[in-house]
Amino acid sequence: MAKQTDLTLSDDERKLALHSLREFASQHLDEELTELQAMLLLDHVLSDLGPVIYNQALQHARGFIEERAADLDAALHRAEFPLTSKRRR
């Protein structure tokens, strides 16, 4: 089994996430976060909450794939020995 790694963001994603956190704090918490505060908060969210979100996303993906696989079985199933079973009737 592959080793689970911490969630990481690209540089652009990280910049957008930091901006989003700072905007949220400003608009909803009446708090102006410094760049360092936003970075610390983002790192905490990724390390502490990231695995919960990751696991939930995996569960959703698994359910989606299992539903599609069940549909595939029904759509692709073919009767075995169709000519023989017709002759027996």
Backbone as JSON Lines, residues from 0, in Angstrom:
{"i":0,"aa":"M","n":[0.85,-1.17,0.0],"ca":[0.0,0.0,0.0],"c":[0.9,1.24,0.0]}
{"i":1,"aa":"A","n":[0.49,2.25,-0.76],"ca":[1.28,3.47,-0.86],"c":[1.22,4.26,0.45]}
{"i":2,"aa":"K","n":[2.33,4.89,0.77],"ca":[2.4,5.7,1.98],"c":[1.61,6.98,1.76]}
{"i":3,"aa":"Q","n":[0.78,7.32,2.74],"ca":[-0.01,8.55,2.64],"c":[0.89,9.74,2.96]}
{"i":4,"aa":"T","n":[0.85,10.74,2.11],"ca":[1.65,11.93,2.32],"c":[0.75,13.09,2.71]}
{"i":5,"aa":"D","n":[1.35,14.12,3.26],"ca":[0.59,15.31,3.59],"c":[0.06,15.95,2.33]}
{"i":6,"aa":"L","n":[-1.07,16.61,2.46],"ca":[-1.62,17.34,1.33],"c":[-0.74,18.54,1.04]}
{"i":7,"aa":"T","n":[-0.49,18.77,-0.21],"ca":[0.33,19.91,-0.6],"c":[-0.39,20.7,-1.67]}
{"i":8,"aa":"L","n":[-0.03,21.95,-1.78],"ca":[-0.6,22.84,-2.78],"c":[0.51,23.36,-3.67]}
{"i":9,"aa":"S","n":[0.17,23.6,-4.92],"ca":[1.13,24.24,-5.81],"c":[1.33,25.68,-5.32]}
{"i":10,"aa":"D","n":[2.35,26.33,-5.84],"ca":[2.6,27.72,-5.43],"c":[1.4,28.61,-5.71]}
{"i":11,"aa":"D","n":[0.8,28.44,-6.88],"ca":[-0.38,29.26,-7.22],"c":[-1.57,28.94,-6.32]}
{"i":12,"aa":"E","n":[-1.8,27.66,-6.07],"ca":[-2.89,27.27,-5.18],"c":[-2.67,27.82,-3.77]}
{"i":13,"aa":"R","n":[-1.42,27.77,-3.32],"ca":[-1.09,28.27,-1.99],"c":[-1.35,29.78,-1.89]}
{"i":14,"aa":"K","n":[-0.94,30.53,-2.91],"ca":[-1.18,31.97,-2.92],"c":[-2.67,32.28,-2.87]}
{"i":15,"aa":"L","n":[-3.45,31.55,-3.68],"ca":[-4.9,31.76,-3.68],"c":[-5.53,31.38,-2.35]}
{"i":16,"aa":"A","n":[-5.06,30.29,-1.75],"ca":[-5.59,29.86,-0.46],"c":[-5.28,30.88,0.63]}
{"i":17,"aa":"L","n":[-4.06,31.41,0.62],"ca":[-3.69,32.42,1.61],"c":[-4.54,33.68,1.44]}
{"i":18,"aa":"H","n":[-4.73,34.07,0.21],"ca":[-5.58,35.24,-0.06],"c":[-7.0,34.99,0.43]}
{"i":19,"aa":"S","n":[-7.52,33.8,0.15],"ca":[-8.87,33.44,0.58],"c":[-9.01,33.48,2.1]}
{"i":20,"aa":"L","n":[-8.03,32.93,2.81],"ca":[-8.07,32.95,4.28],"c":[-8.04,34.36,4.83]}
{"i":21,"aa":"R","n":[-7.19,35.19,4.24],"ca":[-7.08,36.58,4.71],"c":[-8.37,37.34,4.44]}
{"i":22,"aa":"E","n":[-8.96,37.11,3.27],"ca":[-10.24,37.76,2.94],"c":[-11.35,37.3,3.88]}
{"i":23,"aa":"F","n":[-11.4,36.0,4.14],"ca":[-12.42,35.46,5.03],"c":[-12.29,36.06,6.42]}
{"i":24,"aa":"A","n":[-11.09,36.08,6.94],"ca":[-10.86,36.63,8.28],"c":[-11.27,38.1,8.33]}
{"i":25,"aa":"S","n":[-10.95,38.82,7.3],"ca":[-11.28,40.25,7.25],"c":[-12.79,40.47,7.21]}
{"i":26,"aa":"Q","n":[-13.48,39.72,6.34],"ca":[-14.92,39.92,6.14],"c":[-15.78,39.33,7.24]}
{"i":27,"aa":"H","n":[-15.38,38.18,7.77],"ca":[-16.27,37.47,8.69],"c":[-15.82,37.49,10.15]}
{"i":28,"aa":"L","n":[-14.55,37.76,10.37],"ca":[-14.04,37.74,11.74],"c":[-13.54,39.11,12.19]}
{"i":29,"aa":"D","n":[-13.66,40.09,11.31],"ca":[-13.14,41.43,11.6],"c":[-11.7,41.37,12.09]}
{"i":30,"aa":"E","n":[-10.92,40.53,11.43],"ca":[-9.52,40.32,11.82],"c":[-8.66,40.41,10.57]}
{"i":31,"aa":"E","n":[-7.61,41.21,10.63],"ca":[-6.67,41.3,9.52],"c":[-5.5,40.37,9.82]}
{"i":32,"aa":"L","n":[-5.42,39.27,9.07],"ca":[-4.33,38.32,9.27],"c":[-3.09,38.79,8.53]}
{"i":33,"aa":"T","n":[-1.96,38.65,9.18],"ca":[-0.7,38.91,8.48],"c":[-0.43,37.73,7.56]}
{"i":34,"aa":"E","n":[0.52,37.88,6.67],"ca":[0.88,36.78,5.77],"c":[1.33,35.56,6.58]}
{"i":35,"aa":"L","n":[2.12,35.81,7.62],"ca":[2.6,34.71,8.46],"c":[1.44,34.01,9.17]}
{"i":36,"aa":"Q","n":[0.52,34.78,9.72],"ca":[-0.63,34.18,10.39],"c":[-1.46,33.32,9.42]}
{"i":37,"aa":"A","n":[-1.66,33.84,8.23],"ca":[-2.42,33.1,7.22],"c":[-1.67,31.82,6.84]}
{"i":38,"aa":"M","n":[-0.35,31.89,6.7],"ca":[0.45,30.71,6.37],"c":[0.35,29.66,7.47]}
{"i":39,"aa":"L","n":[0.44,30.09,8.71],"ca":[0.34,29.15,9.83],"c":[-1.04,28.51,9.88]}
{"i":40,"aa":"L","n":[-2.07,29.3,9.65],"ca":[-3.43,28.78,9.65],"c":[-3.62,27.78,8.51]}
{"i":41,"aa":"L","n":[-3.13,28.12,7.33],"ca":[-3.26,27.22,6.19],"c":[-2.52,25.9,6.45]}
{"i":42,"aa":"D","n":[-1.31,25.98,6.97],"ca":[-0.55,24.77,7.28],"c":[-1.29,23.9,8.29]}
{"i":43,"aa":"H","n":[-1.9,24.54,9.28],"ca":[-2.66,23.79,10.29],"c":[-3.86,23.11,9.64]}
{"i":44,"aa":"V","n":[-4.6,23.84,8.82],"ca":[-5.78,23.27,8.17],"c":[-5.38,22.09,7.29]}
{"i":45,"aa":"L","n":[-4.31,22.25,6.52],"ca":[-3.88,21.16,5.64],"c":[-3.44,19.93,6.41]}
{"i":46,"aa":"S","n":[-2.71,20.12,7.5],"ca":[-2.2,18.97,8.24],"c":[-3.25,18.35,9.16]}
{"i":47,"aa":"D","n":[-4.12,19.17,9.73],"ca":[-5.08,18.65,10.7],"c":[-6.41,18.26,10.08]}
{"i":48,"aa":"L","n":[-6.93,19.08,9.19],"ca":[-8.23,18.8,8.58],"c":[-8.11,18.13,7.22]}
{"i":49,"aa":"G","n":[-6.97,18.27,6.59],"ca":[-6.77,17.69,5.27],"c":[-7.06,16.21,5.19]}
{"i":50,"aa":"P","n":[-6.56,15.4,6.13],"ca":[-6.84,13.96,6.07],"c":[-8.33,13.62,6.15]}
{"i":51,"aa":"V","n":[-9.09,14.38,6.93],"ca":[-10.53,14.15,7.04],"c":[-11.2,14.41,5.69]}
{"i":52,"aa":"I","n":[-10.84,15.52,5.07],"ca":[-11.4,15.88,3.77],"c":[-10.96,14.87,2.72]}
{"i":53,"aa":"Y","n":[-9.7,14.49,2.76],"ca":[-9.16,13.51,1.81],"c":[-9.9,12.18,1.92]}
{"i":54,"aa":"N","n":[-10.08,11.69,3.14],"ca":[-10.77,10.41,3.35],"c":[-12.21,10.47,2.89]}
{"i":55,"aa":"Q","n":[-12.87,11.59,3.15],"ca":[-14.26,11.73,2.71],"c":[-14.34,11.76,1.18]}
{"i":56,"aa":"A","n":[-13.4,12.44,0.55],"ca":[-13.36,12.47,-0.92],"c":[-13.15,11.07,-1.48]}
{"i":57,"aa":"L","n":[-12.28,10.29,-0.84],"ca":[-12.07,8.91,-1.28],"c":[-13.34,8.08,-1.15]}
{"i":58,"aa":"Q","n":[-14.07,8.26,-0.06],"ca":[-15.32,7.52,0.13],"c":[-16.32,7.88,-0.96]}
{"i":59,"aa":"H","n":[-16.41,9.16,-1.29],"ca":[-17.32,9.59,-2.35],"c":[-16.9,9.0,-3.7]}
{"i":60,"aa":"A","n":[-15.6,9.04,-3.98],"ca":[-15.09,8.49,-5.24],"c":[-15.34,6.99,-5.31]}
{"i":61,"aa":"R","n":[-15.09,6.3,-4.21],"ca":[-15.31,4.85,-4.18],"c":[-16.78,4.53,-4.44]}
{"i":62,"aa":"G","n":[-17.68,5.25,-3.79],"ca":[-19.11,5.02,-4.01],"c":[-19.5,5.27,-5.45]}
{"i":63,"aa":"F","n":[-18.98,6.33,-6.04],"ca":[-19.26,6.66,-7.43],"c":[-18.78,5.54,-8.34]}
{"i":64,"aa":"I","n":[-17.56,5.07,-8.13],"ca":[-17.0,4.01,-8.96],"c":[-17.76,2.7,-8.78]}
{"i":65,"aa":"E","n":[-18.13,2.38,-7.54],"ca":[-18.88,1.15,-7.29],"c":[-20.24,1.18,-7.97]}
{"i":66,"aa":"E","n":[-20.91,2.35,-7.96],"ca":[-22.19,2.47,-8.66],"c":[-22.02,2.24,-10.15]}
{"i":67,"aa":"R","n":[-20.99,2.85,-10.71],"ca":[-20.74,2.7,-12.15],"c":[-20.37,1.27,-12.49]}
{"i":68,"aa":"A","n":[-19.6,0.6,-11.63],"ca":[-19.22,-0.78,-11.87],"c":[-20.44,-1.68,-11.84]}
{"i":69,"aa":"A","n":[-21.37,-1.43,-10.93],"ca":[-22.6,-2.23,-10.87],"c":[-23.42,-2.02,-12.14]}
{"i":70,"aa":"D","n":[-23.5,-0.78,-12.61],"ca":[-24.2,-0.5,-13.86],"c":[-23.53,-1.22,-15.02]}
{"i":71,"aa":"L","n":[-22.22,-1.27,-15.0],"ca":[-21.46,-1.93,-16.06],"c":[-21.75,-3.42,-16.1]}
{"i":72,"aa":"D","n":[-21.81,-4.05,-14.93],"ca":[-22.12,-5.48,-14.88],"c":[-23.47,-5.76,-15.52]}
{"i":73,"aa":"A","n":[-24.47,-4.97,-15.18],"ca":[-25.81,-5.17,-15.74],"c":[-25.83,-4.89,-17.24]}
{"i":74,"aa":"A","n":[-25.14,-3.87,-17.67],"ca":[-25.15,-3.48,-19.08],"c":[-24.37,-4.47,-19.95]}
{"i":75,"aa":"L","n":[-23.32,-5.06,-19.41],"ca":[-22.47,-5.92,-20.22],"c":[-22.77,-7.41,-20.09]}
{"i":76,"aa":"H","n":[-23.59,-7.78,-19.12],"ca":[-23.86,-9.2,-18.9],"c":[-24.57,-9.8,-20.11]}
{"i":77,"aa":"R","n":[-24.13,-10.96,-20.52],"ca":[-24.74,-11.7,-21.62],"c":[-25.1,-13.09,-21.12]}
{"i":78,"aa":"A","n":[-26.22,-13.55,-21.58],"ca":[-26.67,-14.89,-21.21],"c":[-25.66,-15.9,-21.74]}
{"i":79,"aa":"E","n":[-25.38,-16.9,-20.93],"ca":[-24.45,-17.94,-21.34],"c":[-25.21,-19.05,-22.06]}
{"i":80,"aa":"F","n":[-24.64,-19.55,-23.09],"ca":[-25.23,-20.6,-23.92],"c":[-26.65,-20.24,-24.38]}
{"i":81,"aa":"P","n":[-26.82,-19.09,-25.01],"ca":[-28.18,-18.66,-25.37],"c":[-28.87,-19.61,-26.35]}
{"i":82,"aa":"L","n":[-28.13,-20.21,-27.26],"ca":[-28.75,-21.12,-28.22],"c":[-29.21,-22.4,-27.55]}
{"i":83,"aa":"T","n":[-28.41,-22.94,-26.63],"ca":[-28.76,-24.17,-25.93],"c":[-30.0,-23.99,-25.07]}
{"i":84,"aa":"S","n":[-30.09,-22.86,-24.36],"ca":[-31.25,-22.65,-23.49],"c":[-32.52,-22.43,-24.31]}
{"i":85,"aa":"K","n":[-32.41,-21.89,-25.53],"ca":[-33.6,-21.7,-26.38],"c":[-34.1,-23.06,-26.87]}
{"i":86,"aa":"R","n":[-33.19,-23.97,-27.16],"ca":[-33.59,-25.28,-27.7],"c":[-34.27,-26.14,-26.64]}
{"i":87,"aa":"R","n":[-33.94,-25.9,-25.36],"ca":[-34.5,-26.71,-24.29],"c":[-35.96,-26.36,-24.0]}
{"i":88,"aa":"R","n":[-36.4,-25.24,-24.43],"ca":[-37.78,-24.8,-24.1],"c":[-38.8,-25.55,-24.82]}
